[in-house]
Amino acid sequence: MPALLEGKTALILGIANKWSLAYAIAGAFRREGARLVLTYQGARQKETVEELGRELDAALVRPCDVSLDEELERLAAELQGAGMRLDAVVHSIAFAQREDLTRPFAETSRQGFLLAQDISVYSLVAVARMAAPLMTEGGSITTLSYLGANRVIPNYNVMGVAKAALEAAVRYLASDLGPRGIRVNAISAGPVKTASARAVKDFSTILDFVAQRAPLRRNTDPAEVGDTAVFLASDLGRGVTANVIYVDAGFQAMGL
């Protein structure tokens, strides 16, 4: 069976370490033959992501702070200069201040709310605007969401509101970019032990509850998220856009 992403180039933003969902997606893409371009934010992540890039045989590993338009423009210029056409983009970026995840949502600071929206939501818009001209033969843009976008998850707070906005942005971007053959979707993954998840208070309680109540009676395996991202980026997903696909062992279907 031929590799599903053979001959395709994928830009993946948001790898932090081996436990991040972006890393699982990158591994699945590489397994299926994709050429990878990875980004990192800041000097603190540089060494880690460059090492992961070597493990994944990435074609390029470059810095990119998605809160700065000039860095996105520089990345686009570098990719264009290297003659790279993008076929897939994975946006795995979210951030909220820890204090806004631990205190009641009604006490969210104005600055904290705006920061979460900027990094977790607007960055998808900015990335799509940057990448679209490089997707000359169409392609796929995939972001990562969570059930907290449409249900109240304890201690998820401002990030839940950001994920709701992110899912709305997916629909509007899909409408804008569809005529260019670019599909935009979100994967709503179940809770997974990642570095960012540890910022959510009592996260282990959420993991235990999901494992007990989800139809499959277990938590999500990051590899399942990676395989779903492959589907969306491949020709198998050519008719899928403006969707939120749940990869959460079925938990989203449950009431209690």
C-alpha positions as CSV (number, residue, x, y, z in Angstrom):
1,M,0.0,0.0,0.0
2,P,1.5,3.4,-1.0
3,A,2.2,6.0,1.7
4,L,-0.8,8.2,2.0
5,L,1.3,11.5,2.1
6,E,4.0,10.6,-0.3
7,G,5.2,13.7,-2.2
8,K,3.5,16.1,0.2
9,T,5.1,18.8,2.4
10,A,3.6,19.5,5.8
11,L,4.2,22.5,8.0
12,I,3.7,21.6,11.7
13,L,3.6,24.4,14.3
14,G,3.5,23.7,18.0
15,I,5.8,20.7,18.8
16,A,7.0,21.2,22.3
17,N,8.4,17.8,23.2
18,K,7.8,14.1,22.6
19,W,4.5,14.1,24.6
20,S,2.8,16.8,22.5
21,L,0.1,15.9,20.1
22,A,1.9,17.8,17.4
23,Y,4.8,15.3,17.8
24,A,2.4,12.4,17.4
25,I,1.0,14.0,14.2
26,A,4.5,14.7,12.9
27,G,5.5,11.1,13.4
28,A,2.4,9.8,11.6
29,F,3.0,12.2,8.7
30,R,6.6,11.1,8.4
31,R,5.5,7.4,8.5
32,E,3.2,8.1,5.5
33,G,6.0,9.8,3.5
34,A,5.5,13.5,4.1
35,R,8.3,16.0,4.0
36,L,8.2,17.9,7.3
37,V,8.8,21.5,8.2
38,L,8.8,22.1,12.0
39,T,8.7,25.4,13.9
40,Y,9.6,26.3,17.5
41,Q,9.0,29.4,19.6
42,G,11.9,31.0,21.3
43,A,15.4,29.9,22.2
44,R,14.2,27.7,25.0
45,Q,12.5,25.3,22.6
46,K,15.2,25.5,19.9
47,E,17.4,22.6,21.0
48,T,14.5,20.3,21.8
49,V,12.7,20.8,18.6
50,E,15.9,20.6,16.5
51,E,16.6,17.2,18.1
52,L,13.1,16.0,17.4
53,G,13.5,17.3,13.8
54,R,16.6,15.1,13.4
55,E,14.7,12.1,14.7
56,L,11.8,12.8,12.3
57,D,14.2,13.5,9.4
58,A,12.6,17.0,9.0
59,A,13.5,19.0,5.9
60,L,13.5,22.3,7.9
61,V,13.3,23.4,11.5
62,R,12.7,27.1,11.9
63,P,11.8,29.6,14.6
64,C,8.4,31.1,14.5
65,D,6.5,33.2,17.1
66,V,2.9,33.2,15.8
67,S,2.2,36.3,17.8
68,L,4.5,38.3,15.5
69,D,3.3,38.8,11.9
70,E,6.9,39.6,10.8
71,E,8.0,36.1,11.9
72,L,5.2,34.4,9.9
73,E,6.1,36.6,6.9
74,R,9.7,35.6,7.2
75,L,8.8,31.9,7.4
76,A,6.7,32.2,4.3
77,A,9.4,34.0,2.4
78,E,11.9,31.3,3.4
79,L,9.7,28.5,2.3
80,Q,8.9,30.2,-1.0
81,G,12.6,30.9,-1.5
82,A,13.3,27.2,-1.0
83,G,10.7,26.4,-3.7
84,M,8.5,24.6,-1.2
85,R,4.8,24.1,-1.9
86,L,2.7,23.3,1.2
87,D,0.2,20.6,1.1
88,A,-0.7,20.4,4.8
89,V,-0.5,22.6,7.8
90,V,-1.0,21.5,11.4
91,H,-1.7,24.3,14.0
92,S,-1.2,22.9,17.5
93,I,-0.8,26.1,19.4
94,A,-2.7,27.3,22.5
95,F,-1.8,29.4,25.6
96,A,-3.5,30.9,28.6
97,Q,-2.1,32.3,31.8
98,R,-2.0,29.7,34.6
99,E,-3.9,32.0,37.0
100,D,-6.7,32.2,34.4
101,L,-7.0,28.4,34.5
102,T,-7.1,28.2,38.2
103,R,-9.5,30.9,39.3
104,P,-13.2,31.1,38.4
105,F,-13.9,32.1,34.8
106,A,-15.8,35.2,35.9
107,E,-12.5,36.5,37.4
108,T,-10.6,36.2,34.1
109,S,-8.5,39.3,33.6
110,R,-9.0,41.3,30.4
111,Q,-5.4,40.9,29.5
112,G,-5.5,37.2,30.1
113,F,-8.6,36.8,28.0
114,L,-7.1,38.7,25.1
115,L,-3.9,36.8,25.3
116,A,-5.6,33.4,25.2
117,Q,-7.6,34.6,22.1
118,D,-4.5,35.9,20.4
119,I,-2.3,32.9,20.8
120,S,-4.9,30.2,20.7
121,V,-7.3,31.5,18.0
122,Y,-6.0,34.4,16.0
123,S,-2.8,32.6,15.4
124,L,-4.8,30.1,13.3
125,V,-6.1,32.9,11.1
126,A,-2.6,34.4,10.8
127,V,-1.1,31.0,9.9
128,A,-3.8,30.3,7.3
129,R,-3.2,33.7,5.7
130,M,0.5,33.0,5.6
131,A,0.2,29.5,4.3
132,A,-2.6,29.8,1.7
133,P,-0.4,31.3,-1.0
134,L,2.0,28.4,-0.7
135,M,-0.8,25.8,-1.0
136,T,-0.9,26.2,-4.8
137,E,-2.5,22.8,-5.4
138,G,-4.9,23.0,-2.5
139,G,-4.4,21.1,0.7
140,S,-5.4,20.7,4.4
141,I,-5.1,23.0,7.4
142,T,-5.8,21.2,10.7
143,T,-6.0,22.6,14.2
144,L,-6.5,21.0,17.6
145,S,-9.5,21.6,19.8
146,Y,-11.1,20.1,22.9
147,L,-14.6,19.3,24.3
148,G,-14.3,22.4,26.5
149,A,-15.3,24.4,23.4
150,N,-18.9,23.5,23.9
151,R,-19.2,22.0,27.4
152,V,-18.1,23.3,30.7
153,I,-15.0,21.5,31.8
154,P,-13.8,22.2,35.4
155,N,-10.8,24.5,35.4
156,Y,-10.6,24.8,31.6
157,N,-12.1,28.3,31.9
158,V,-10.7,30.9,29.5
159,M,-9.3,28.1,27.3
160,G,-12.7,26.7,26.7
161,V,-13.9,30.0,25.4
162,A,-10.8,30.2,23.2
163,K,-11.5,26.8,21.8
164,A,-15.1,27.8,21.0
165,A,-13.7,30.7,19.0
166,L,-11.2,28.5,17.4
167,E,-13.9,26.1,16.1
168,A,-15.8,29.1,14.7
169,A,-12.7,30.3,13.0
170,V,-12.3,26.9,11.4
171,R,-15.7,27.2,9.7
172,Y,-15.1,30.8,8.5
173,L,-11.7,29.9,7.1
174,A,-13.0,26.8,5.4
175,S,-15.6,29.0,3.6
176,D,-12.9,31.6,2.6
177,L,-10.3,29.1,1.4
178,G,-12.6,26.4,0.0
179,P,-12.6,27.9,-3.5
180,R,-8.8,27.5,-3.5
181,G,-9.1,23.8,-2.7
182,I,-7.9,24.3,0.9
183,R,-9.8,22.4,3.5
184,V,-9.8,23.5,7.2
185,N,-10.8,21.2,10.0
186,A,-10.3,20.7,13.7
187,I,-9.6,17.5,15.7
188,S,-11.1,17.6,19.1
189,A,-8.9,15.2,21.0
190,G,-9.7,13.6,24.3
191,P,-7.6,14.6,27.3
192,V,-4.0,13.5,26.9
193,K,-1.0,14.0,29.3
194,T,0.8,16.8,27.6
195,A,2.9,19.7,29.1
196,S,0.1,22.1,28.4
197,A,-2.6,19.8,30.0
198,R,-0.6,19.9,33.3
199,A,-1.6,23.6,33.6
200,V,-5.2,22.5,34.1
201,K,-6.0,22.0,37.8
202,D,-7.0,18.5,38.7
203,F,-6.3,17.2,35.2
204,S,-5.7,13.7,36.5
205,T,-9.3,13.7,37.8
206,I,-10.5,14.5,34.3
207,L,-8.4,11.6,32.8
208,D,-9.9,9.1,35.3
209,F,-13.5,10.3,34.7
210,V,-13.1,10.0,30.9
211,A,-11.6,6.5,31.2
212,Q,-14.5,5.4,33.3
213,R,-17.3,6.9,31.2
214,A,-16.2,7.0,27.6
215,P,-17.8,4.3,25.4
216,L,-14.4,2.7,24.8
217,R,-13.7,2.9,28.6
218,R,-10.2,4.4,28.1
219,N,-8.4,7.6,27.3
220,T,-7.2,8.8,23.9
221,D,-4.0,7.5,22.5
222,P,-2.0,10.3,20.8
223,A,-1.3,7.9,17.9
224,E,-5.1,8.0,17.2
225,V,-4.9,11.8,16.8
226,G,-1.9,11.4,14.5
227,D,-3.7,8.9,12.3
228,T,-6.8,11.2,12.0
229,A,-4.6,14.1,11.0
230,V,-3.1,11.9,8.3
231,F,-6.6,11.1,7.0
232,L,-7.4,14.8,6.9
233,A,-4.2,15.7,5.1
234,S,-4.4,12.9,2.6
235,D,-6.6,12.4,-0.5
236,L,-8.9,10.2,1.6
237,G,-10.1,13.4,3.4
238,R,-10.6,15.4,0.2
239,G,-14.3,15.9,0.8
240,V,-14.0,16.9,4.5
241,T,-13.9,20.6,5.5
242,A,-15.3,22.9,8.1
243,N,-15.6,20.0,10.5
244,V,-14.7,19.2,14.1
245,I,-13.7,15.5,14.3
246,Y,-13.8,14.0,17.8
247,V,-11.0,11.6,18.6
248,D,-11.9,11.0,22.3
249,A,-12.9,7.4,22.7
250,G,-16.5,8.5,22.2
251,F,-16.7,10.6,25.4
252,Q,-18.3,13.6,23.6
253,A,-21.5,11.5,23.1
254,M,-22.1,11.0,26.8
255,G,-24.3,13.0,29.1
256,L,-23.1,11.8,32.5
